[in-house]
Amino acid sequence: MIVCGWCARHTASRDRCTSCGHEDPESPWTQRGMAVPEVVAHEPGRPKVDAAEASRRLDDARRAVGTRTPSVEALAEAAGVDPRTIRRWQQLMSS
């Protein structure tokens, strides 16, 4: 995918922009002597969190809460995430 030089939206086609319909969406970039910006596609869905990152964020949340056995809700609030995310991280670490 590239960024259309006419409308600045993402397009998969280099012949005609799928958003604005202009032919040759690369030409405005090349006329200015600029490289055509490529669009880096990310995997759909939630961003992946590995066990080490989950452990670090849970430890930070536990320190922020300060109690010996904090509730899932307290950890979620301290980490700035949803309680379901805390449960998912705990499950990831236990497996």
MOKA-V345087 format. One record per backbone hydrogen bond with DSSP energy under -0.5 kcal/mol. CO is the residue of the C=O (numbers start at 1). NH is the residue of the N-H. E is the energy in kcal/mol with one decimal. If there is no record, write none. Layout:
co->CO nh->NH e->E
co->CO nh->NH e->E
This chain:
co->1 nh->39 e->-2.3
co->2 nh->4 e->-0.6
co->2 nh->11 e->-2.4
co->4 nh->8 e->-1.5
co->9 nh->4 e->-3.0
co->11 nh->2 e->-2.5
co->15 nh->24 e->-3.0
co->17 nh->21 e->-0.9
co->22 nh->17 e->-2.6
co->24 nh->27 e->-1.5
co->25 nh->5 e->-2.6
co->26 nh->29 e->-0.8
co->26 nh->30 e->-2.1
co->27 nh->31 e->-2.8
co->28 nh->32 e->-1.0
co->29 nh->34 e->-2.7
co->30 nh->33 e->-1.0
co->37 nh->3 e->-1.9
co->38 nh->40 e->-0.5
co->39 nh->41 e->-0.7
co->50 nh->54 e->-2.4
co->51 nh->55 e->-2.5
co->52 nh->56 e->-2.3
co->53 nh->57 e->-2.4
co->54 nh->58 e->-2.3
co->55 nh->59 e->-2.5
co->56 nh->60 e->-2.2
co->57 nh->61 e->-2.0
co->58 nh->62 e->-2.6
co->59 nh->63 e->-2.3
co->60 nh->64 e->-2.0
co->61 nh->65 e->-2.2
co->62 nh->66 e->-2.6
co->67 nh->70 e->-0.5
co->71 nh->75 e->-2.3
co->72 nh->76 e->-2.5
co->73 nh->77 e->-2.3
co->74 nh->78 e->-2.2
co->75 nh->79 e->-2.3
co->76 nh->80 e->-1.3
co->76 nh->81 e->-2.2
co->82 nh->85 e->-0.9
co->82 nh->86 e->-1.5
co->83 nh->87 e->-2.2
co->84 nh->88 e->-2.3
co->85 nh->89 e->-2.7
co->86 nh->90 e->-2.6
co->87 nh->91 e->-2.4
co->88 nh->92 e->-2.5
co->89 nh->93 e->-2.2
co->90 nh->94 e->-1.6
co->91 nh->95 e->-1.1
